Amino acid sequence: MIAGLADRLASRVTPDGLVKLYRHAPERITGAVVAHRFRETVRFAARHSPFYRAAFAARGIVASRVRGPSDLGDFYTTPDDVVKDPEAFLCRPPAIVFESSGTSGKNKQVYYGRDELHAMGVVMAAGSRLMGIGAEDRVANAFDFSIWIPGMLTHQSLLASGNFCLAFGKVDPIEVYRRIEQYRFNVVMGEPTWLIRLTELAEKHGSFPLKMLMGAAEEMPSQAIGWMEKVWQGAKVKMCYGSVELGSALGFQPCDKISGYHVDATDFLPEIIEPDDDGYGELVFTTLRRRVMPLVRYRTRDVTRMSSGRCVCGLPGPTMEKLRGRRDEMVVASGGNLYPLMFENILSKIPAITPDWQVIFKLEGVREIMEMHVEAAGHAADDRNDSACVNLTPDAQTQIREDIHAQATLQYPDFMKNLALGIFGLRITLHPAGTLRTGRKLKRLVDKRHYDAPAAHSGNGVFSRQIPVIAGEIGA
């Protein structure tokens, strides 16, 4: 009874009211609200969602008896479940849909109601308040407004918090730079790679004293933060952790005491499953307030670890470390979600190269570089001398570059738009046939941006010996 009443009251408060509840609500009350919301979500999903009704029945799960996540045993909702039949999750008629790239290359569809979009905006506004964005701040919102959720969600949060704003969308950073002084913006929101490009413009042409740069959708290179804060004359660089499936952000950065996130553990019930000896495991969450398309124990594939209790900064609630990686091969880089099938679709159309290829993501300073390594068909290394190879003619090199560029533009125009905007750099390196694969398997996507990866790993396809190169690097 008390938990239900507290739940109804909490769902009606303003962003500032949510901030006060987060800071001061007794843990026994918030814990009771979360437990109540979890039980109600599971029961509601079982009654109204064809997916959960069938999945629970197949496992002998009686929703009315579920008190906590452990009562669901080894049941989880997977991204593949959502991709296969997203409308089987629907419990109410939706008002809007957003898409998210899946590791299979087929976009996931996630549906919301109008009331949910507003509620998520209020939660995001409260998170922004905790991070230091006040109602008086003037905000340039450069998150993508296409089929993804971040632009719309952050716009809803700005409307809920009463900020003056301009909904730029993901435009060329020069368009935002030209208007910072005109509209007196002191906060800029966008993807990290986009914010880095904006900072490069400011470093070259002159900066302004911003209050904050807020990023999301991918990791911010740690070595970029100090440089960005200096260029923007003391601005704080803050990040959120969210996704289309989460709707609003699960993680915010309201303090400087930790490098990870404070977790919204009242709108979501997060879990870490299959942890290793250091506590790192896969992040799983249950949505606690959504009724159009609730997600119960949804596997994110993101690997992190969580800590409970009060943060050293004084805020209550759990914290989450920055992501260590993913359990699949999708890489969030270059302004988007990239997966092996995407590159397979591009490169399979190029007759002059073999089926073996590898893409490596790295940083040069703060600049993100995508290295695309491919093998030239019919140009094998000399068996007698591994460093010898048959060079392609300059015209043949140019033709391969143009063919890859054309296929990428045809199949993935948003990806190539990010390249045109200078969000990342692309290099194409040609190798003799048969030299990329050093073991049984060739790892297609290798992310070397945010950790010190060994130079070579036996058998995983990361180069374990010096490989001859045909014609050096080809820029695109």
C-alpha positions as CSV (number, residue, x, y, z in Angstrom):
1,M,0.0,0.0,0.0
2,I,2.7,2.5,1.0
3,A,4.9,1.5,-1.9
4,G,2.1,1.9,-4.4
5,L,1.2,5.4,-3.0
6,A,4.8,6.4,-3.1
7,D,5.1,5.1,-6.7
8,R,2.1,7.2,-7.8
9,L,3.4,10.3,-6.1
10,A,6.9,9.9,-7.6
11,S,5.5,9.5,-11.1
12,R,3.9,13.0,-10.9
13,V,6.8,15.1,-9.7
14,T,8.8,17.7,-11.7
15,P,12.5,17.3,-12.5
16,D,13.4,19.3,-9.5
17,G,11.2,17.2,-7.3
18,L,12.8,14.0,-8.7
19,V,16.2,15.4,-7.8
20,K,15.1,16.0,-4.2
21,L,13.6,12.5,-4.0
22,Y,16.9,11.0,-5.3
23,R,19.0,12.9,-2.8
24,H,16.8,12.6,0.3
25,A,14.3,9.7,0.0
26,P,14.9,7.0,2.6
27,E,16.4,3.9,1.1
28,R,13.7,1.7,2.6
29,I,11.1,3.7,0.7
30,T,12.9,3.7,-2.6
31,G,13.6,0.0,-2.2
32,A,9.9,-0.7,-1.5
33,V,9.0,1.3,-4.6
34,V,11.4,-0.6,-6.8
35,A,10.2,-4.0,-5.6
36,H,6.6,-2.9,-6.1
37,R,7.3,-1.6,-9.6
38,F,9.1,-4.8,-10.6
39,R,6.2,-7.0,-9.4
40,E,3.7,-4.9,-11.2
41,T,5.8,-4.9,-14.4
42,V,6.1,-8.6,-14.5
43,R,2.4,-9.2,-13.9
44,F,1.4,-6.5,-16.4
45,A,3.7,-8.0,-19.1
46,A,2.4,-11.5,-18.5
47,R,-1.2,-10.3,-18.9
48,H,-0.8,-8.2,-22.0
49,S,2.3,-9.2,-24.0
50,P,2.1,-12.3,-26.2
51,F,5.8,-12.7,-25.9
52,Y,6.0,-12.8,-22.1
53,R,2.8,-14.8,-21.8
54,A,4.2,-17.5,-24.0
55,A,7.7,-17.4,-22.6
56,F,6.5,-17.6,-19.0
57,A,4.1,-20.4,-19.8
58,A,6.9,-22.4,-21.5
59,R,9.1,-22.1,-18.4
60,G,6.3,-22.7,-15.8
61,I,6.7,-19.1,-14.4
62,V,3.6,-17.9,-12.6
63,A,3.8,-14.1,-12.7
64,S,1.6,-13.6,-9.6
65,R,4.2,-15.5,-7.6
66,V,7.2,-13.5,-8.8
67,R,8.7,-11.2,-6.1
68,G,12.1,-10.5,-7.5
69,P,14.4,-11.2,-10.4
70,S,15.6,-14.5,-8.8
71,D,12.1,-15.9,-9.1
72,L,12.5,-15.8,-12.9
73,G,15.4,-18.2,-12.8
74,D,17.4,-18.1,-16.0
75,F,14.8,-16.3,-18.0
76,Y,16.1,-13.2,-19.9
77,T,14.9,-11.1,-22.8
78,T,17.5,-11.0,-25.6
79,P,18.1,-8.5,-28.4
80,D,17.3,-11.4,-30.8
81,D,13.8,-11.7,-29.2
82,V,13.1,-8.0,-29.9
83,V,14.5,-8.2,-33.5
84,K,12.4,-11.4,-34.3
85,D,9.0,-10.0,-33.3
86,P,9.0,-6.6,-31.6
87,E,5.2,-6.3,-31.7
88,A,4.8,-9.4,-29.7
89,F,6.1,-7.3,-26.7
90,L,3.3,-4.7,-27.1
91,C,0.9,-4.3,-24.2
92,R,-0.8,-1.1,-25.3
93,P,-1.1,0.7,-28.6
94,P,2.1,2.7,-29.3
95,A,2.4,6.3,-30.3
96,I,6.0,6.4,-31.6
97,V,8.7,3.9,-32.6
98,F,12.5,4.2,-32.6
99,E,15.1,1.9,-34.0
100,S,18.4,0.6,-32.8
101,S,21.1,-1.2,-34.7
102,G,21.4,-4.9,-33.8
103,T,24.5,-7.1,-34.1
104,S,22.8,-9.1,-36.9
105,G,22.5,-5.9,-38.9
106,K,18.7,-5.8,-38.6
107,N,17.4,-2.9,-36.7
108,K,15.6,-3.4,-33.4
109,Q,12.2,-1.6,-33.1
110,V,11.2,-0.2,-29.7
111,Y,7.8,1.3,-29.2
112,Y,6.7,4.0,-26.7
113,G,3.5,5.9,-25.7
114,R,3.2,9.7,-25.5
115,D,3.0,9.6,-21.8
116,E,6.1,7.5,-21.6
117,L,8.1,9.9,-23.8
118,H,7.1,12.7,-21.5
119,A,8.0,10.7,-18.4
120,M,11.4,9.8,-19.9
121,G,12.0,13.4,-20.6
122,V,11.3,14.3,-17.0
123,V,13.8,11.6,-15.8
124,M,16.4,12.9,-18.2
125,A,15.8,16.4,-17.1
126,A,16.4,15.4,-13.5
127,G,19.6,13.6,-14.4
128,S,20.8,16.7,-16.2
129,R,20.0,18.8,-13.1
130,L,22.1,16.4,-11.0
131,M,24.9,16.9,-13.5
132,G,24.7,20.7,-13.2
133,I,22.5,21.9,-16.0
134,G,20.1,24.5,-14.5
135,A,16.9,25.9,-15.9
136,E,18.8,29.1,-16.8
137,D,21.3,27.4,-19.1
138,R,21.0,27.7,-22.9
139,V,21.5,24.4,-24.7
140,A,22.5,23.4,-28.2
141,N,21.1,19.9,-28.8
142,A,23.1,18.2,-31.6
143,F,22.0,14.6,-31.0
144,D,20.6,12.7,-33.9
145,F,16.9,13.2,-34.7
146,S,16.6,10.6,-37.4
147,I,15.2,7.1,-36.6
148,W,17.2,6.9,-33.3
149,I,16.0,8.1,-29.9
150,P,18.7,10.5,-28.5
151,G,17.7,13.7,-30.3
152,M,14.0,13.4,-29.4
153,L,14.6,12.3,-25.8
154,T,17.0,15.1,-25.0
155,H,14.6,17.6,-26.6
156,Q,11.8,16.2,-24.4
157,S,14.1,16.6,-21.4
158,L,14.9,20.2,-22.3
159,L,11.2,21.1,-22.7
160,A,10.5,19.4,-19.3
161,S,13.3,21.4,-17.6
162,G,12.4,24.7,-19.2
163,N,15.8,25.3,-20.9
164,F,16.1,27.6,-23.9
165,C,17.3,25.3,-26.6
166,L,17.8,24.8,-30.4
167,A,17.2,21.3,-31.8
168,F,20.0,21.2,-34.3
169,G,20.1,17.4,-34.9
170,K,23.3,15.9,-36.1
171,V,24.4,18.7,-38.4
172,D,27.9,19.6,-39.5
173,P,29.6,20.9,-36.3
174,I,30.4,24.1,-38.0
175,E,26.7,25.0,-38.0
176,V,26.6,24.8,-34.2
177,Y,29.9,26.5,-33.8
178,R,28.7,29.5,-35.8
179,R,25.7,30.0,-33.5
180,I,27.2,29.5,-30.1
181,E,27.9,33.2,-29.6
182,Q,24.7,34.3,-31.4
183,Y,22.3,32.4,-29.1
184,R,24.7,32.5,-26.0
185,F,24.7,28.7,-25.7
186,N,26.7,27.5,-22.7
187,V,25.8,23.8,-22.9
188,V,26.3,21.6,-26.0
189,M,24.9,18.1,-26.3
190,G,26.1,15.5,-28.9
191,E,27.9,12.2,-29.6
192,P,31.5,12.2,-28.3
193,T,33.1,11.9,-31.8
194,W,30.9,14.8,-32.9
195,L,31.9,16.9,-29.8
196,I,35.5,16.2,-30.6
197,R,35.1,17.5,-34.1
198,L,33.4,20.6,-32.7
199,T,36.3,21.1,-30.3
200,E,38.8,20.9,-33.1
201,L,36.9,23.7,-34.9
202,A,37.0,25.8,-31.7
203,E,40.7,25.2,-31.2
204,K,41.4,26.4,-34.7
205,H,39.0,29.3,-34.9
206,G,38.5,30.4,-31.3
207,S,36.4,29.1,-28.4
208,F,33.8,30.3,-26.0
209,P,33.5,29.8,-22.2
210,L,31.0,26.9,-22.1
211,K,29.7,25.4,-19.0
212,M,29.3,21.8,-20.1
213,L,29.6,19.4,-23.0
214,M,27.3,16.4,-22.6
215,G,27.8,13.3,-24.6
216,A,26.1,9.9,-24.9
217,A,25.7,6.9,-27.4
218,E,29.4,5.9,-27.3
219,E,32.4,6.2,-25.0
220,M,34.3,9.4,-24.7
221,P,38.1,8.9,-25.0
222,S,39.5,9.6,-21.6
223,Q,42.5,11.4,-23.1
224,A,40.2,13.9,-24.9
225,I,38.4,15.2,-21.8
226,G,41.2,17.4,-20.4
227,W,41.9,18.9,-23.9
228,M,38.2,19.6,-24.5
229,E,37.8,21.3,-21.1
230,K,40.8,23.5,-21.8
231,V,39.7,24.5,-25.3
232,W,36.2,25.4,-24.0
233,Q,37.7,27.5,-21.2
234,G,36.8,25.3,-18.2
235,A,33.7,23.5,-19.5
236,K,32.9,20.2,-17.8
237,V,32.7,17.1,-20.0
238,K,29.9,14.8,-18.8
239,M,28.4,11.6,-20.2
240,C,25.2,9.6,-20.0
241,Y,24.7,5.9,-20.5
242,G,21.5,4.9,-22.4
243,S,20.1,3.1,-25.4
244,V,16.9,2.9,-27.5
245,E,15.8,-0.1,-25.4
246,L,16.4,1.8,-22.1
247,G,14.6,4.9,-23.4
248,S,15.9,7.4,-20.9
249,A,19.5,7.1,-19.5
250,L,20.3,4.5,-17.0
251,G,23.6,6.2,-16.0
252,F,24.4,9.9,-15.3
253,Q,27.6,11.6,-14.1
254,P,26.6,14.1,-11.4
255,C,29.9,14.0,-9.5
256,D,33.6,14.0,-10.3
257,K,34.5,11.4,-7.7
258,I,34.1,8.4,-10.0
259,S,34.8,7.9,-13.7
260,G,31.6,5.8,-14.2
261,Y,27.9,6.5,-13.7
262,H,25.3,7.0,-11.0
263,V,22.5,4.6,-11.8
264,D,18.8,5.4,-12.1
265,A,17.7,2.4,-10.0
266,T,14.1,3.5,-9.5
267,D,13.0,3.5,-13.1
268,F,15.1,0.4,-13.9
269,L,16.1,-2.6,-12.0
270,P,19.7,-3.3,-13.1
271,E,21.6,-6.6,-12.6
272,I,25.0,-7.9,-13.4
273,I,24.9,-11.5,-14.5
274,E,27.7,-14.1,-15.0
275,P,30.3,-11.9,-13.3
276,D,34.0,-12.8,-13.4
277,D,36.3,-12.8,-10.3
278,D,36.5,-9.0,-10.5
279,G,32.8,-8.5,-10.6
280,Y,32.6,-7.7,-14.3
281,G,29.6,-9.2,-16.1
282,E,26.8,-8.5,-18.5
283,L,24.4,-5.7,-17.6
284,V,20.8,-6.7,-17.6
285,F,17.8,-4.4,-16.8
286,T,14.1,-4.4,-16.3
287,T,12.0,-1.3,-17.2
288,L,9.9,-0.4,-14.2
289,R,7.5,2.2,-15.5
290,R,6.9,1.4,-19.2
291,R,3.6,-0.1,-20.2
292,V,3.6,0.0,-24.0
293,M,6.7,-2.3,-24.5
294,P,8.1,-3.3,-21.1
295,L,11.4,-5.2,-21.1
296,V,11.9,-7.8,-18.4
297,R,15.6,-8.7,-17.7
298,Y,16.8,-7.4,-21.0
299,R,20.4,-8.5,-21.9
300,T,22.4,-5.5,-23.1
301,R,25.5,-7.4,-24.0
302,D,27.5,-4.6,-22.3
303,V,30.1,-5.7,-19.8
304,T,30.6,-3.6,-16.6
305,R,30.3,-3.9,-12.9
306,M,28.3,-2.1,-10.2
307,S,28.8,-1.0,-6.6
308,S,26.0,-0.5,-4.1
309,G,25.7,2.0,-1.3
310,R,26.3,5.7,-1.1
311,C,28.9,7.3,-3.4
312,V,31.9,9.1,-1.9
313,C,30.3,12.3,-3.3
314,G,27.4,11.8,-0.9
315,L,24.7,10.7,-3.4
316,P,22.8,7.5,-2.6
317,G,22.2,4.6,-4.9
318,P,24.3,2.2,-7.0
319,T,27.1,3.3,-9.3
320,M,28.3,1.6,-12.5
321,E,31.7,1.6,-14.0
322,K,32.4,2.6,-17.6
323,L,31.9,-0.2,-20.0
324,R,34.7,-2.7,-20.3
325,G,33.4,-4.0,-23.6
326,R,30.6,-6.1,-25.2
327,R,29.8,-9.7,-25.4
328,D,29.2,-9.6,-29.1
329,E,31.2,-8.0,-31.9
330,M,29.2,-4.8,-32.3
331,V,31.4,-1.8,-31.8
332,V,30.0,1.6,-30.9
333,A,32.3,3.9,-32.9
334,S,32.5,6.5,-35.6
335,G,29.2,8.0,-34.6
336,G,27.1,4.8,-34.8
337,N,26.7,1.2,-34.0
338,L,28.9,-0.9,-36.3
339,Y,28.7,-4.7,-36.8
340,P,30.5,-7.3,-38.8
341,L,27.6,-7.8,-41.3
342,M,27.7,-4.2,-42.2
343,F,31.3,-4.4,-43.5
344,E,30.6,-7.8,-45.0
345,N,27.8,-6.3,-47.1
346,I,30.2,-3.6,-48.3
347,L,33.3,-5.6,-49.0
348,S,31.5,-8.7,-50.5
349,K,30.6,-6.4,-53.5
350,I,34.3,-5.7,-54.2
351,P,35.6,-8.4,-56.6
352,A,39.2,-7.3,-56.3
353,I,39.6,-8.4,-52.7
354,T,39.4,-11.7,-50.8
355,P,36.7,-12.6,-48.2
356,D,39.2,-12.1,-45.4
357,W,39.2,-8.6,-43.9
358,Q,39.5,-6.9,-40.5
359,V,38.5,-3.5,-39.2
360,I,40.5,-1.9,-36.3
361,F,39.4,1.1,-34.3
362,K,42.1,3.2,-32.7
363,L,42.8,6.7,-31.5
364,E,45.5,9.1,-32.7
365,G,45.5,11.7,-30.0
366,V,41.7,12.3,-29.7
367,R,41.0,11.5,-33.3
368,E,39.2,8.3,-34.0
369,I,40.6,6.3,-36.8
370,M,39.0,3.3,-38.6
371,E,41.6,1.1,-40.2
372,M,40.0,-1.2,-42.8
373,H,42.4,-4.1,-43.7
374,V,41.6,-6.1,-46.8
375,E,43.4,-8.6,-49.0
376,A,44.0,-8.1,-52.7
377,A,42.7,-11.1,-54.6
378,G,45.4,-12.9,-56.7
379,H,48.2,-11.0,-55.0
380,A,49.7,-13.5,-52.6
381,A,52.9,-13.1,-50.6
382,D,55.9,-14.9,-52.0
383,D,56.1,-18.4,-50.4
384,R,59.9,-18.0,-50.2
385,N,59.9,-14.6,-48.7
386,D,57.0,-13.5,-46.5
387,S,57.9,-9.9,-46.8
388,A,57.7,-9.9,-50.6
389,C,54.5,-9.2,-52.4
390,V,53.2,-8.2,-55.8
391,N,52.3,-4.6,-55.9
392,L,49.1,-3.3,-57.4
393,T,49.2,-0.6,-59.9
394,P,48.2,2.9,-58.8
395,D,45.1,2.7,-60.9
396,A,44.1,-0.6,-59.3
397,Q,44.6,0.9,-55.9
398,T,42.4,3.8,-56.7
399,Q,39.7,1.6,-58.1
400,I,39.5,-0.5,-54.9
401,R,39.3,2.7,-52.9
402,E,36.5,4.1,-55.1
403,D,34.6,0.8,-55.1
404,I,34.6,0.5,-51.3
405,H,33.7,4.1,-50.9
406,A,30.8,3.8,-53.4
407,Q,29.4,0.7,-51.8
408,A,29.6,2.2,-48.3
409,T,27.8,5.3,-49.6
410,L,25.1,3.3,-51.4
411,Q,24.4,0.9,-48.5
412,Y,25.1,3.0,-45.4
413,P,24.7,6.8,-46.2
414,D,24.4,7.8,-42.5
415,F,27.8,6.1,-41.8
416,M,29.4,8.0,-44.8
417,K,27.8,11.2,-43.6
418,N,29.8,10.9,-40.4
419,L,32.9,10.5,-42.5
420,A,32.1,13.5,-44.5
421,L,31.5,15.5,-41.3
422,G,35.0,14.6,-40.1
423,I,33.6,12.6,-37.2
424,F,36.3,9.9,-37.8
425,G,39.2,9.1,-40.2
426,L,39.2,6.1,-42.5
427,R,42.2,4.3,-43.8
428,I,42.2,1.3,-46.2
429,T,45.2,-0.9,-46.1
430,L,45.8,-3.6,-48.7
431,H,47.6,-6.9,-47.8
432,P,48.6,-9.9,-49.9
433,A,46.0,-12.7,-50.1
434,G,46.2,-15.2,-47.2
435,T,48.1,-13.0,-44.8
436,L,45.4,-11.5,-42.5
437,R,44.3,-14.8,-41.0
438,T,46.9,-16.0,-38.5
439,G,44.6,-18.6,-36.7
440,R,41.5,-20.6,-37.4
441,K,39.3,-17.6,-36.8
442,L,39.7,-14.0,-37.9
443,K,38.2,-11.4,-35.5
444,R,36.4,-9.0,-37.7
445,L,36.1,-5.9,-35.5
446,V,38.9,-5.0,-33.1
447,D,38.5,-2.0,-30.7
448,K,41.8,-0.6,-29.5
449,R,40.5,2.9,-28.5
450,H,39.9,2.7,-24.7
451,Y,42.3,0.1,-23.4
452,D,45.9,-0.9,-23.9
453,A,45.4,-4.0,-26.0
454,P,48.4,-6.3,-26.6
455,A,50.0,-5.9,-30.0
456,A,49.2,-9.5,-30.8
457,H,46.9,-12.3,-29.7
458,S,47.6,-15.8,-30.9
459,G,44.8,-17.1,-33.0
460,N,42.3,-14.2,-32.7
461,G,43.2,-12.5,-36.0
462,V,44.9,-9.4,-34.5
463,F,48.2,-9.2,-36.3
464,S,50.7,-11.5,-34.6
465,R,53.5,-11.0,-37.1
466,Q,54.7,-8.4,-39.6
467,I,52.4,-8.7,-42.6
468,P,53.5,-7.4,-46.0
469,V,51.5,-4.5,-47.3
470,I,50.6,-3.8,-50.9
471,A,50.9,-0.1,-51.9
472,G,50.8,1.1,-48.3
473,E,47.7,3.0,-47.0
474,I,44.9,4.3,-49.1
475,G,43.0,7.2,-47.6
476,A,39.3,7.5,-48.2
